[in-house]
Amino acid sequence: MPGEFRIGVLASGRGSNLQSILDACDDGRIDGRVVVVVSDVAEAYALERARRRGIEAVYHDPGRFRTKLEPEREAALAELLLDREVQLVCMAGFMRVIHEPLLNAFPGRIMNIHPSLLPAFPGLHVQQQALDYGVKIAGCTVHFANGGVDAGPIICQGAVEVAEDDTAETLAARILEVEHQLYPRAIQLFIDGRLRVEGRRVRVQPE
Ligand code: GRF
């Protein structure tokens, strides 16, 4: 039985992180349920994954901007999530930067996952950036959203060794496996009330 805690997921693409969250809700690693999945892309496979589970799947028109939502559209998205009594918003491959309308509606209640060890390589094409820079350790980060690009307080990170023959694709695939473990863990820590934000630091309280 999924828990009562209500999660909303924002996704723009294939939704493999959404899938990992859904699976973790099913097998009890997350004591909660995804009540709505919203995408700024009508044909995002993430919406299909939600529909297949009987979860409300909503295409939400982002308006005329490319990297953010139009403020009125963002306010409407916040309303939509509040209407569903969402308690935590998880950005999972949501390709837009969020601003006040969502941040004010869900203070300290929006998370994002990013496939680099922040603060290294925010933004796009990050595995290629990591390879080009020559790092030996790459990874992923779950953090609270704060209106910057991949910039809020860090909740947890997972590391992956870079192999000599890695391409951006092979590295991304190995990082993604770690993402799928990491995000459910971060969500459960939140549900358990174990995350205390002190400035930039997120302190994980003992069980
Ligand atoms: C993931 O690598 C995530 O970290 C990044 O975008 C990708 C989304 O993949 N923000 P998916 O849609 O969850 O499969």
Residues whose N, C-alpha, C, O or C-beta is under 5 A from the ligand:
A	BS01	GRF	G13 R14 G15 S16 N17 L18 A92 G93 I113 H114 P115
